Amino acid sequence: MQYFLFVTKKVVSVMIYPVGLTLALGFMALVMFIKKRNRSGVVLLSLAGITLLAFSLVWTGLALLRPLENEAGPYADPAKLRAAGVEYIVVLGGTSFTKEMSASDIWDRSVLRLLEGIRLWKEIPEAKLVLSGGAPSSSEMMAVLPIRLGVPRESLILETRALDTDDEANLFKPIVGAAPFALVTSASHIPRAIRLFSGKGMNPLPCPCDFRAKRRQPLFVLLSPNADGLYNSEIALHEYYGRIFYWLKGLIRHTAQVY
């Protein structure tokens, strides 16, 4: 049942992301044209084009991401984490596997989170580095890159069963308990993740990375539509939708603060 709900959530979410919404509007426009309701068809087709254009602008994606990244705060200071008594550095990530993939490609876009987790661990080597690979994953293959980057196997705790952030929180709670721990994930994901983990009685300390809105872009780039702008918009919308979804489930409160 849990997996079915997870798949259902993913399918529904596709339709409210920019590309899915554009296709839905385009399909509705086609239906209107078939029914000879040309004026309605033109309106819907125009809305489809405007939707795709608006969310494809680099400026739009960055504007949607910036509030999330600002809320996430700055990069974590290992000295402050050590002073807080951090014994676990938890990295939220996703891995995918084929035999042809290299150790870094296995981590895909989560490699930046892994590298940030290793950066913090090198300053607090007595801590355990807790890595989430996402289900289904191979713990043996997950361990290859961190070990090559200098993390001993005995310092790693690998989790391969989580489907989403809620699963990760449930699986990590027995490991970290109520003690302060470093929570490493993309800056845009930090606000939702902190709220979710805190709502389960855990004490996460935000350790953001993978900042995208920090990068300065010239005006002509900001006002041009491209795939990167569309991708940034989808990342941001995923977080906003996810926050609403978890709020409706009673897992987080919007009034909660990251710090």
C-alpha distance (Angstrom), angle and dihedral (degrees) to the residues before:
residue distance angle dihedral
M1 . . .
Q2 3.80 . .
Y3 3.80 91.7 .
F4 3.81 90.7 47.1
L5 3.82 90.9 52.7
F6 3.81 89.9 47.8
V7 3.82 92.4 52.5
T8 3.81 91.4 44.6
K9 3.80 90.6 52.3
K10 3.80 90.7 50.9
V11 3.80 93.6 48.6
V12 3.80 93.1 48.6
S13 3.79 92.3 46.2
V14 3.81 91.3 56.2
M15 3.80 89.5 64.7
I16 3.81 93.4 55.9
Y17 3.79 96.6 46.9
P18 3.82 115.8 94.9
V19 3.82 97.6 -99.4
G20 3.80 94.2 44.0
L21 3.80 91.8 45.7
T22 3.80 90.7 49.1
L23 3.81 91.5 51.0
A24 3.80 91.5 47.2
L25 3.79 91.6 52.0
G26 3.79 90.2 46.0
F27 3.80 91.6 51.4
M28 3.80 90.9 49.0
A29 3.81 88.7 50.5
L30 3.82 90.3 52.2
V31 3.80 90.1 51.9
M32 3.80 89.9 51.3
F33 3.81 91.7 51.1
I34 3.82 90.8 49.3
K35 3.80 88.9 52.2
K36 3.82 89.3 50.1
R37 3.79 91.4 -115.1
N38 3.77 91.5 132.7
R39 3.79 97.8 164.4
S40 3.80 92.1 56.2
G41 3.78 89.2 44.2
V42 3.79 92.3 53.9
V43 3.82 91.1 48.7
L44 3.81 92.9 50.5
L45 3.79 93.0 44.3
S46 3.80 89.8 50.3
L47 3.80 90.6 50.0
A48 3.81 89.4 51.0
G49 3.80 91.3 53.1
I50 3.80 93.4 45.4
T51 3.82 91.2 48.7
L52 3.79 93.4 51.9
L53 3.80 92.9 44.1
A54 3.80 94.9 46.9
F55 3.81 95.7 49.8
S56 3.82 91.9 42.1
L57 3.79 93.0 61.0
V58 3.79 111.9 105.6
W59 3.81 88.6 -137.3
T60 3.82 92.1 57.3
G61 3.78 94.9 52.5
L62 3.80 93.0 47.4
A63 3.81 92.3 45.1
L64 3.81 89.8 54.4
L65 3.81 93.3 45.7
R66 3.81 98.6 44.5
P67 3.86 98.0 74.1
L68 3.80 90.3 50.2
E69 3.79 93.6 48.5
N70 3.81 92.5 44.9
E71 3.80 89.2 53.2
A72 3.80 90.2 50.3
G73 3.79 91.4 63.5
P74 3.82 129.4 -149.0
Y75 3.78 130.5 -36.5
A76 3.79 112.4 -69.4
D77 3.80 120.8 -95.8
P78 3.83 109.6 -135.3
A79 3.81 91.0 -152.3
K80 3.81 90.5 59.1
L81 3.78 91.2 46.9
R82 3.79 90.6 51.7
A83 3.81 90.5 48.4
A84 3.82 89.2 52.1
G85 3.79 89.4 57.0
V86 3.79 97.1 -111.3
E87 3.80 112.1 -178.4
Y88 3.80 98.4 166.1
I89 3.79 131.1 51.2
V90 3.79 107.0 -162.8
V91 3.81 117.5 -161.3
L92 3.80 117.1 -165.5
G93 3.77 110.0 -150.6
G94 3.74 149.0 134.4
T95 3.76 129.9 -125.1
S96 3.78 132.9 -169.6
F97 3.76 126.9 -165.0
T98 3.77 142.2 -145.6
K99 3.76 126.1 147.2
E100 3.80 91.1 -113.8
M101 3.82 95.7 58.7
S102 3.79 122.9 104.8
A103 3.81 122.1 -128.7
S104 3.82 91.2 -98.7
D105 3.82 96.3 43.0
I106 3.79 89.1 55.3
W107 3.82 88.2 68.5
D108 3.81 92.3 48.6
R109 3.84 111.2 -179.6
S110 3.81 90.5 -9.2
V111 3.81 91.3 70.3
L112 3.83 89.8 93.1
R113 3.80 89.6 56.4
L114 3.78 90.6 49.2
L115 3.81 91.9 49.9
E116 3.81 91.1 50.1
G117 3.79 90.3 49.7
I118 3.80 90.4 51.4
R119 3.83 90.7 47.8
L120 3.80 89.9 56.6
W121 3.80 93.2 42.2
K122 3.81 92.2 54.4
E123 3.82 88.0 60.3
I124 3.83 91.9 44.8
P125 3.83 101.7 33.3
E126 3.80 92.9 163.6
A127 3.81 89.0 66.4
K128 3.78 125.0 91.2
L129 3.81 117.8 -114.8
V130 3.81 107.0 -138.0
L131 3.81 113.3 -162.5
S132 3.78 128.7 -168.7
G133 3.78 116.4 -154.8
G134 3.75 101.7 177.9
A135 3.78 125.0 -122.4
P136 2.92 125.2 -35.6
S137 3.82 101.2 24.0
S138 3.76 139.7 142.4
S139 3.80 114.1 -121.9
E140 3.80 90.0 -160.1
M141 3.81 92.4 57.9
M142 3.82 93.0 39.7
A143 3.78 89.6 59.2
V144 3.82 96.6 53.9
L145 3.82 99.4 82.1
P146 3.83 99.2 42.3
I147 3.80 90.2 47.4
R148 3.82 90.9 50.3
L149 3.81 88.0 50.7
G150 3.79 91.7 56.1
V151 3.81 106.1 -90.1
P152 3.83 110.9 132.1
R153 3.80 116.1 -129.7
E154 3.80 91.8 -118.7
S155 3.82 89.6 61.2
L156 3.81 92.1 57.1
I157 3.79 128.7 89.6
L158 3.81 110.9 -173.8
E159 3.79 125.2 -160.8
T160 3.81 118.7 -169.2
R161 3.82 104.7 167.2
A162 3.81 105.6 73.8
L163 3.81 119.5 113.9
D164 3.80 96.2 -176.0
T165 3.81 143.5 -8.8
D166 3.81 92.6 -76.3
D167 3.80 89.8 55.7
E168 3.80 90.1 48.9
A169 3.79 91.3 53.1
N170 3.81 91.8 50.0
L171 3.80 93.1 47.3
F172 3.80 95.7 45.3
K173 3.81 97.0 46.0
P174 3.84 94.5 79.1
I175 3.81 88.3 49.9
V176 3.82 102.3 48.1
G177 3.81 99.9 23.5
A178 3.81 116.9 -173.0
A179 3.82 95.8 -38.3
P180 3.82 120.6 111.7
F181 3.80 113.2 -88.9
A182 3.80 135.9 174.9
L183 3.80 113.6 -106.0
V184 3.80 112.3 -159.4
T185 3.78 121.3 -167.7
S186 3.80 140.8 121.3
A187 3.80 113.6 -54.8
S188 3.80 92.2 -118.1
H189 3.81 89.8 53.6
I190 3.81 96.6 47.3
P191 3.85 98.4 83.7
R192 3.81 94.2 53.8
A193 3.80 94.5 39.9
I194 3.82 93.8 49.5
R195 3.80 91.5 49.8
L196 3.79 91.9 48.2
F197 3.81 96.3 47.8
S198 3.81 92.4 43.0
G199 3.79 90.3 50.5
K200 3.80 88.7 60.1
G201 3.79 92.5 56.5
M202 3.81 95.9 -97.4
N203 3.80 127.1 132.4
P204 3.84 108.2 -134.6
L205 3.80 121.5 177.0
P206 3.83 111.2 -150.3
C207 3.80 115.7 -114.5
P208 3.82 105.4 174.3
C209 3.79 125.8 -170.4
D210 3.80 138.1 157.1
F211 3.80 93.2 63.8
R212 3.80 110.3 -173.2
A213 3.81 103.6 172.4
K214 3.82 92.0 55.8
R215 3.78 91.0 72.8
R216 3.81 111.8 98.2
Q217 3.79 116.8 -132.2
P218 3.82 129.9 -170.1
L219 3.80 116.0 -111.3
F220 3.82 95.3 -107.7
V221 3.81 89.2 56.2
L222 3.81 93.4 47.1
L223 3.80 90.9 53.9
S224 3.79 96.0 45.5
P225 3.81 123.3 92.8
N226 3.79 117.1 -127.2
A227 3.78 142.9 144.1
D228 3.80 92.6 -93.0
G229 3.79 91.0 58.4
L230 3.79 90.2 49.1
Y231 3.80 91.2 49.0
N232 3.81 92.6 50.4
S233 3.80 90.5 49.6
E234 3.79 90.7 52.1
I235 3.82 92.4 48.9
A236 3.80 90.7 52.5
L237 3.80 94.8 44.5
H238 3.80 89.4 49.1
E239 3.80 88.9 58.7
Y240 3.80 95.1 45.6
Y241 3.80 92.2 47.0
G242 3.80 90.7 44.9
R243 3.78 91.6 52.6
I244 3.81 90.7 52.0
F245 3.81 91.3 46.3
Y246 3.81 93.6 51.7
W247 3.81 90.8 44.2
L248 3.80 90.5 54.1
K249 3.81 88.8 50.5
G250 3.80 89.2 51.3
L251 3.81 93.1 -118.1
I252 3.81 96.7 120.8
R253 3.77 139.6 20.9
H254 3.81 119.8 -135.1
T255 3.78 89.9 -142.6
A256 3.79 92.1 62.3
Q257 3.79 116.9 106.5
V258 3.77 128.8 -137.9
Y259 3.78 91.8 -129.7
